[in-house]
Amino acid sequence: MSSVLPNTPVDRVLGKEAKRLSKALGIVTVQQLLDHFPRRYIDANALSDFSELGEGDHVTFMAVVTRTSQRSLQRRRGFILEVTVEDSHGSALRMAYFNGYQARKDLAPGVRALFHGKVTTFNAQLTLNNPAYDIHSTPDDAAAELVAEPTLTSGPMPLYPANRHITSWEIGRGITALLELVDFSTWPDPVPPSIAAAEKIPDVATAYRQVHQPQGHNAHQEGLERFRLQEALIMQGVLLRRRQATARSAAAVMPLREAGALSAFDAQLPFELTEGQQRCGTLIAHDLAQPSPMNRLLQGEVGSGKTLVALRAMLQTADAGAQSVLVAPTEVLAAQHFRSLSRSIEPLREERPQGSVHSASESSVRMTLLTGSLSTLERKKALLDIASGRSDIIVGTHSVLGDAVHFAQLGLVVIDEQHRFGVEQRSALRERFNPTPHMLVMSATPIPRSVAMTVFGDLELTVLDGLPGGRSPIETHLVPTMRGPVWIQRVWERVAEQVRAGHQVYVVCPKITTKATTAEEIERQVEFRFGLRPGQQQTTLASQTERGPATGTSITREWAEAFVSQDASVELIAERLASNEQLTGTRIDTLHGQLPTEAAADTMSRFEAGLIDVLVATTVVEVGVDVPNATTMVILDAESFGMSTLHQLRGRIGRGSTTTNLCLLVTRMPENHPSVERLRQVAQHRDGMELARLDLARRREGDVLGASQSGRISSLQHLSILRDERLIVRAADHLTRLGTADPTWQTAPQLALAVTEWEREHDDAADYVSQG
């Protein structure tokens, strides 16, 4: 046989076994099979723990048979063999084999075997029907020679991701065969020798054997570390190439002007910029003055003043005679930004004649709002102002960057709510305009450095430290209404107290109306809150809280769906508050994304002006809303929101000089449920970065920034962007040193080839980066 290389088809090596691998797992090449790493390892001589089993999972576990029994089928010929097995804690699990003739011969009491199948429930008990099995030992040592092909002779036993079409041990046999045939000295190694030496990692052959055939406890870790580093280097190489390609583009040079809109704006500010705002402003001002486009991610804590930093950059752009566009994720938020920025630059706004383009000597600034809800006449006028250059700052949703909108000279794009605007959109934007506009991406969600480097590796990370002066702390409390009606009554008492004191209150609900929630949304919430995956009918609480271990309460899909359907709505809560005697005379209004833009803008303007006491809203108030007199936020069914969203919502209060600011997280959930534990974490931590880490760990990565909610789909094979943060940073540092010493990567040809091949296979790079 010729050399077995990474792209060698598996069927040339394994024959008919390759067909099962292809059908079951989509594996067609040798490298794909070797890269199908174990999901975990078990002691070959120890039993598994049944507490790890979950309904709907395809599982592989080691157990010992304790008894078997047989009963006839009632309505047709045949029988059911019931096999009872035991785990390491002595817990029993009963499994059924329909007409299990072979199982009746093999699975006698005392037999120890690996079992593989899908976990279901029967009579409220977990079970497996017709699970595959691989006998590991029998009670009689003399019978050992009858056991064909023992699964493992020594060391930990790898358990591979499998499904109903193939078992873990079948996968393992294929991998074992490959390891005996492959000459890894003929395989390319993407890790340059200098980096391998610095990291003290094993070669490819050793690493694969450490992963698939570990000879001792944790012996696989060194091999895994090698493949994680390799993936981190390729990932960072892809992002480095993107940054280099962007840097080669030409951008408008927009230096600071001594006398212009920006200096006039700074002169009329009633407060001093924070040190963080000054530092970030200096960096951005320097970038805007360069002939290559700025690509900067501005990350700051809730209320740190990112919008002010962005506005100063847009005024510098206007001083240079170019236009800026601020892109918001929704029309409501775009309108809020427009009002806020308009108030900020009111002293600078003067009418200019039609067709008059802003000059460096002028300090006047004109803004335009462009959203889909504008009338035909309003949209036509807005488009004309943008195309003619009469408008310096344009605020809108993502459609403002569509082909129908033409700019006189677009110099700067500011993206708010970065997770709605991924790598693909940013790349397309850079390619569309010439010269390439500078880009400032604002992150309202704190992002661990490793996440930022992975998801926003095409951007330069800038952290805005500190908060503006005068901000007061926020107390956050959990309100479990299952303790009795007095708890929710006390919530409305606190709201009434704040209104009587002259302050304002937000009440946030997860949905708009009392009408039935869509099946899709119910499915998403049932999985998000209760962990019930599609098709799974039941789950059991398994959390450990400060109040002790979970009680083992069983939750059915029917109960969970009914629970989600009763979530608080803006419509219902506004109606109930209006009839609440404690709130008699209180001015109550509503805000949500389905309101017409003009109506939403009017409501928000009246709330900002203090004409509304209690605003019942959806998460449209999550970002961009600044009402210093708002001191209290009540979040109903708080467990329906992610941790980052809760932190952002909480940031809408405490924005003035008030001494008492209160956020109440109201939940109807059982107190020992993991979803309630999330709320406790939000109440305990004020640090958004710590919450982002907790959220990322809980969601098993996915996209903590919102593109993917489940976290179960990831283009990363071996790398975890949270667990491997230090490794990702080291990989980036290695590539920086390599690029400095060898810009063309002539000393790392295999790494360059791996990056090129990866880009060829993933020409939609946004899929890789956004899944993180």
N, C-alpha and C positions, 0 to 999 in steps of 0.2 A: 504494500500500500504506500502511496506517495505521502509526503509530509502532511500532518494534520495541522492546519492553520486556523486562525480565529474564524474565518468565514467559510470554512469547509462545511458542507451540508451534513447534518447529523445522520441522515439516512445512509451516507457513504460509510459511516463508521459503525453505527448501531443497527442498521438494517430495519427490520419490521418494528422494533421498539420505537424508532424515531417517529412513526406515524402517530402513535399514542401521544408522544410529547408534543407534536405539532397540533393535533386536534385538541388536546386538553389545555395546553399552555401557550400555544403559538410559537413554540421554540423550534427553529429550523437550522440554526448554525451551532457549531461547537462552542463558540464563545457565549452565546446566549444561554446554553445549558450550564456551562461552568459559572456563569454570572447569576444563576438562579440560586442564591445563597439560602442557607437554612434560616428559618424564622426564629428558631431557638434550639437549645440543646438540652438533652435530659441525660441523667445517669442511667446507663444501660441496665444497671442492677437495682434501680429504684422505681417505685410505682409513681404514677402521676397523681395530681390533685384534682379531683372532680369539681372543686369550686371554681376552677378556671373555665369550665364549659359554659357556653352561652347558646341559647336557642338560635337556630339559624346558621350557626358556625359549622364549617367543615373542619373537623378536628382530628388530630392524631394523638393517642395517649397510650401509655403502658398501664396494664391492669392485670390482676390475677383472677382467674375464674374461681368462684366459690361454690356455685351450684348451677345445675341445669334442670329444666323441667319441660315437659312436652304436653301439648293439648291439641285436640283435633279442631279443625275448622267446623263451624256450625252449619254453614249453608253450601259447602262444596267439599270435595275431597282434598285431603292434604292436612298439614299440621303446622303449628307454630312452635319453634324451639325458643324457649325463654332462657337466656344466659345472664346470670347475675355475676357481676365482677366487683372488685373492691379496689379502692385507691390507697394511697399512703397513709391516710387518716382513718382507714377502716370504714369509710362511707361506701354505700352500695349503689350500684347503677344497674338497672335491668334493661337488657337489649333483646330484640326479637328478630328471629330468622324465620322467614316463611318458607316452608318446605326445606329446612336447613339440613339436608342429608350429610353434606361434608362437614358442616359445623358440628353436627352431632358426634361425628367421629373424632374431630380434632380438639374440640373445646371441652375437655373433661375438667372437673374440679382439680385445682392445683396448677393448671397450665398458665404460664405467664406469656402474654402476647401483646403486640401492638395492634390497636384497633383504629380504623379510620372510617369516618362517615359524617353525615349531617345530623346535628343535634335537633331533635324535635321534642314535643311534649305529648304525654299521654296520661290522662287522669291527673293533671297538674304536676306530673313528674317528668324530669328530663329523661330522654331515652334516645337510642339509635336504632334504626330499622335496617337490617341486613348489612351491618358494617363489614368492610373488608378487614382481614386480620393477617398478621404475620407472626407465627409462633416463635417465641424467643427461648423458652425453656419448658420442659415438662417436669412433673414431680419425680419421675424416674430418671436418674442420671444415665442409666443404661440406654435410655431411649434417645439420648442426645444425637446419636449418629443418624437417627431417622429424620432430624430436622434439616431440611435442605437449605443451603445458602444462608447461614446465620447472618443477621442484619449487621452485626458489628462484633469485632473480636476484642477490641480494647478501646479505652478512651470514651469521652462523652458521645452520645448518639445524636446526630443532627436530625432535626425534623424540618422538612421542607414545606413551603407553601404549596398546597395541593387542592384538589377539588373532587367532585364526584366522578370525574373521568379518570383520575390517576391518583395513586397513593404516594405517600412520602417515601416509602421504601423502594418503590419502583423508580422514582426519580433518582434516589440515591444509588441504585444499581447502575443506572446509566452514567452518572457522574464518575463512579468508581472505575468503570470501564474506560472512560476518557482519560482519567488521570494516569492509567497504565499505558496508554497509547501515545499521548502527546509529548513531543520533544519541545519543551518551552524555550529552549535556546534559539529556536527559529522564529519565535514570536516577537513582534515589536514591543518595546517597553516605553510607554508615553512619559514615564517619569525620568527626567534627565539624571545622569549619574551624579552630578554635583548635588542635586536636591535629595536624591535617594541617600547619599552619604550623610548629608546634613541632618536628615530626619531619621537616619538609622533604621530604614525599613527593609524588609526581606525582598528577595527577587520574586518575579512573577510565579515561578514554579513552587517555591516554598510557601508563598502566600496562599495560593490555591489549595495546597495540601493542608495548611494550617486551618483554613476555613472549613474544608469538607471532611478532613480526617484528623481532627485534633487529637493529640495524644495525652492530654491532661486537662485539668480544670482551667478554664479561661485561656487555653492554648490558642484558641481561634482569634483572640483579640488583636494580636500583632498582625495577622493576615488581614483582618478587617480594616485596621488602621491604614494599611498600605493602599487598599482599594478606595477608601474614603479620600485619602490624600490625592490619589490619581484623579478621582472624579472632581475634587475641588480645583485641581490645577486646570482641568479641561474647562470647567465652568467659568473660572476666572479668566481663562484664555479667551473664551468666546466674548465675555464682557469687555475685556481689554481691547480686543479687535474692534468692537463696536465704538468704544471711546476714541480709539485712534482714527477710525473712519470719520467720526463726527468732527474731530479736531482738524481734519484736513479740509472741512468745508469753510467757505468764506462767510463772515457775518458782518453786519453793519457796525462800524466803530462809533460808540456813543459815550464819549468822555464826559466827566462832570463839568458843569458850567458854573462859573462864579456867580453870575446873576441870572436867575431863571426861575422856573416854577418850583424846583426842589429847594433852592435856598429860600424863596419866599415862603414856602410851606413850613420849613424848619423854623423860620423866624417867628411864625405865628402860633407854634405849638405851645399849649399852656403847661407843658410838663417837660421834663428832661427824658431823653431816650435812655433806656437801660443799657448797661455795659454790653449785654448780649446783642441788643438791637444795633448798637454802634458798631460792634465787631462784625456782625453779619452784613450790615450795610456797607462797610468798607470793602469786604470781600466781593460782594455783588457789584459794587460800583467799579472795582478794578476789572472784574470779568466783562462788564458791559463795554469797557473801553478797549477791549482786545479785538483783533481781526478774526479770531476763531470763536465759534458760538459757545456761550456759557451753557452748561448743563448741570444745574445745581439742585439738590434736594434739601429743602429747608425744613428741618425737623425741630419742633418745639413742644413743650408741655402745653396743656390746655390753658388758654389765656395769656400766653407768653408774648403776644403781639406780632405774630407772623404777618397778619394782613397789613399792619403798618409798615413793616419792612418791605413788603411787596409793593405797596403804594409808593414808597420813596423810590424804588427801582423804576416804576412806571413813570414817575415824574422826571427822572433822569432821562428816560427814553424820550419823553415829550420834548425835553429841552434840546435833544439832538435832532428834532424834526421827524421822529418816527412814531409809530403807533404801538400800543400795547393792548393785549387782550387778556382778560381774566376769565377763565373757564370754570364754571361751577357745575356740580353734578345734577342739579335740579333747577327748575324755573323759580321755585320759591326761594332757594338759596341765592340764585343769581339776582333776583329782585332785592333781597336783603343786602347783598354786597353793593348793589348799585346805590341804594339809599344811604348806606353807611359811608361809602366812598364819596358820594355827592356832598354829604354834610362835612366831611373832612376837608374837601377842597373848595368849599363854597367861597371862601375869600379870594380864590384864584380864578374863578370862573367869570369870563366875560364873553360876550357875543363877538364872533368874527364874521366878516363878510363871506358869502357863499363862495366856495372855491379857494378861500385863503388858507394856506397850509401853515401850521404853527412854526414860528421861527425861534431861534435860540435866544433872541433878545426879549421875547414876550414871556410873561408869567401867567397868562390866561390858559386855562385847561378846559376842554370840553369832553363830556362823557356821553356814551350812547349805550342803551340797553337793547339787546337783540335776543328775543325769545320767540318760540313758536306760537305763542298766544297773541302776538301783536296783530292788529288789524292790517289789512292789505295796504292801506295808506301809510300806517305807522311803520310797517316793515320796509316799504319802498323808500321812505324818507331816511330810515336808519341805514339801509344799504347804500344810499347815495352819500350820506355823511361819511360812511366808512371808506367808500371808494374814492371820494374826492379829497380825503385827508382832513376834513373839517373836524372829525372826531379823533381825539388823542388817545382816549382810553375806552375800550369796548368791553362790556360785560355781557356774558351770555352762557348758554349751555354748550355742549360739545358741538352742536350744529353750527356754531359761529365759525368753526374751522372747516366747514364743508365747502364744496366746490362752488356753491352759489354765492358765497361771500368773497368779495374782492377788496383787498386792502391797498391803500396808496403806498405805504411802506410799513410792513409789519416788522417791528424790531424786537419785541419781547412777548413771550407767551407765559402767562402765570397759570398753573394748574392747581386748583384747589381740590381737596379730597382725592389724593393721588391714586387710591386703589381703583378708581373708576376709569383711569386713563393709563393703560399699560404700556409695555415696551413697544408693542406693535404700533399703537397709535402715535407714540412719541417719534418712532422711526419714520412713519409715514409723514408726519408733520415736518420733520427736518428735510425730507426729500421733496416736498411739494414747493417750498418757498425758496427763492433765490434773490438776495442772499438768505442764508439760513437764519431764522430768528433765534435770539437767545432764549433759554428756557429756564424757568424757575418753578419747581414742583414743591408744593407745600404739603407737609404731612401733619394732619391733625391727630394722628395716632402715633404714640411713641413706638419706635421700631428698634429692636436690638440690632447692634452693629452687623451681626452676621446676616440678619434678614435684609437689612438695607443693602449690604454688599451683594446679596443674591438676587433680590427682587428689583433693586434699583442700581445695579452695578454699572449702568451706563451713565449714572449721575454722580456728581461730587457731593458727598455728604457734608452738610453744615448743621450744627446743632445750636439752636437758639436757647441759651441758658437764662434762668431767672424769670421772675414775673414783675410786671409793672408795680410800682409802689401803690400802697393803699388797698391792695387786695387782702381780704380777710379769709381765715380758714373756714372749711366746710365740714360739718359733722354729718356722718352718714350712718344711718341705722337700718337694721333689718326689721320688717314688720310682718311676722307670720300670722296671717289671719285665721289659721286653723286653731289658734289658741282661744278664739272666741270673738264675738262681734265688738267687744269693747276696744279691741285693738284698732279696727278701722274707724270706729267712732272717734278715737283719740287723734287719728290722722287728720280728720276734718276739723277737729277742735284746734289743732296746731295751725291749720290753714286759716281758720277764722281769726285766730290770735294775730297772725302776721298781717292780715288784711286790715284789722282794726288798728294796728300799729302804723298803717300807712304804707305797707310794703306790698309787693306783688308776688304771685305764685304761678309756677308751671305745674300742670298735671299731665303726665305723659301716658298715653295708652298704646297698646300694640296694634290696634286696628281702628278703622274709621267708623264703620257702621255696625249695627246689630245683625245685619244680614249674614247668612251662612258664609263662613270662611271657605275659600276655594279648597278643593281636595288637594291640590298641589301644596298650598300653604300649610294645611293641616298635616300632611305627610312630612313636610320639612320640620315643623315644630315638634311633632311627635318624636322624630329622630333626634332633634337638637336637645330637647328637654329630657326625654325619657330613654334615649338610646335604642329605641325600637326601630330596627332597620326595615326596609320594605319587605313585606311578607312575614315578618316576625310578629307573633301574636301575643307574646307574654315576656316579661322580664322581671327580675327580682332585684330589689334594692341591695346594694353591696357597698355602701359608703361607710367610712369611719369618720365620725365627727367628734367634736369636743364633748358631745353629750353621750358618747359611747358608740358601740358598733350598731350597724343597721339591724333592724328586726327581721329581715328576710321577707318583708312584705312583697307580695306579688302584684304586679301592675299589668293589666291586660290592655291590648290595643284598643278595645272598645271603650274602656274607661279613659285612656289617655286621649283619644279623639274627642270624647265628650268634654273632657277637661279643657282642651285647647279651644273648642268651639265656644266656650263660655268666657273667653278672654274679654277684658274690658275694652269698650269702644269709645271713641270720642263722642259719638252721638248719645249713647246711653249715659255716660258719666256726666256730660254737660247737663242733661235733663235731670239727673238725680241731684246734682249740686244746686241746681236752680230751685229745687223744692226742699233743700236741706235748711231747717230752721236756723241752724247755727250760722248760715251764710246769707240770711235775709238781707237784701239790699246790696249784696256783692255784685259787682259788674263782671259777668262771666261771658267769655266768647270762645270760639273754636278756631283751630288752624290745622289744615292737613293738605296733602299733596294733590287732592282732587278738586280743590277750590280753584276757580278762575284766578289767573295771576293778579288781576286788579283787586279782587276781593281779598286775596291773601295779603297783598301789599298793604291794603287799607287796614286790615286787622293788625298786622305787625306794626304799622305806624302808630295806631292807637295804643297798642300795648307799650311801645317804646315811649310814648308821650304820657303814660300813666293813666290813660282813660279806660283801661281794662285791669281789673284786679286779679282775676284768675283766668289763665289761658289754658284751655284743655286742648292738647295737641298730640300729633304723632311725632315721630323722630325728625320731622322737618326742622325742629328747633335744635338739632344736635350740634350744628356748627354755624358760625357766622352771625349769631344773635348776641347782641351786647346791650343788656338792660341792667344798669347798675342797681336799680331799686328792687330787682327780683332777688328774694332771699331764700325762697323755699322751692324745692322740687319734689313732687310726689310721682314716683314711677310705679304704675300699676302692672301686675303680672310681670315683674321685673326680670324673672328668670327667662322670659322669652327673648331677651336681648343679650347680645354678647358682652363680654367684659369691657372691651374697648368702647363699645357704644354707650354703656352705662357711665364710663369715665368721661366720655365726651359730653353726655347729657348733664352730668353733675357739674361740668365746667361752665354751664350757662348761668350759674348763680355764684355769689361771692365776688362779683366783678366791680363792686363799689366799695364804700368804706363802712358798710354795715358790720355790726359786731356779731350778729347771730345769723348763720347761714346753715340751712338744714336740708339734707337729701334723704328721703324716706323710700326704701326699697320694699315695696309691698308684694307679698307672694301668697298664693293659696296652696302651694306645694307642701307635701309632707316634709317636716323639718330635717329628717335624716336623709333626704334625697341629695345626690351630688349636685343638682342644679341649685339647690339652696346653699350648698357649701360654696359655690361660685359667688353667690351674693355676699356671703360672709367675708370672702376674700376682698371683694370690692369695698365693703364697709371698713375693713381693716387697713387697706393700703391706699394712701393718697398718691403714691409714686406711680405715674402712668407707665414708666418703663417696667417696673416690677409686674404690674398687671398685664402688660403685653407679653412678658415672658410666661406668666402663668397661663394666659389664654392660649399662647402658641403650644405649650406643652399639653394642655388639655385637649386641644383640637387635633392633635397628632399632625400638626403642621399644615397641610393643605395650603390655603392662602389666608394667613391671619389678617390680611388687609382686605379681604372681602370677595375676591374673585371666585373662590371655591369655598363652600361652607363646610363640607364634610371632612376634608383633610385626608380622605382615603385614596385620593388619586394624586400621584406625584411622579414627575419625570425623573426625580432623583432616585437612583437605585440603592445606593448604600449610605449616602450622606444625609445627616440630619442637621438642618441649619441652626437648630438651637443647641443640641448636644455637642455638635462639632464646631461651635463658634470659633474657638481658638485655632482649630485646624484650618478653617476657611480663611481666617486672617493671616495665618502663616503662609498659606498658598498664594494669597495676593501679594504678600511681601516678597516671596520667592520670585514671582513673575515680574515684580517691579525691578528687582535687582538684575534679573535676566535681561529685561528690556533695556536697562541702562548699559550693561556690559556688552550685550549682543542684540541690537535692535531688530535684526532680521531673524533671530532665533536659529542661526546656522549651527549652533552647538546643541540645539534641542529639536532636531528634525522630526523625531517621532511624536513629540508633543504637538508640534505645528501641524503634523498630518492628522493627529487625533482630533484637534480642534476643527480642522477643515472638514473632516468626515462627519463630525457631530453637526456642524452647521448644515452640511448637505442633507443629513438625515432629518434635521429639524429646521426646515427653512421657515417655519413659523416659530421663531425663537420666543415669542411671547408665551407660548404654551409652556415652555420649560421654565422661563423665569417667573411667570405669574403663579405657577403652581408651587414654586419654591420648595 
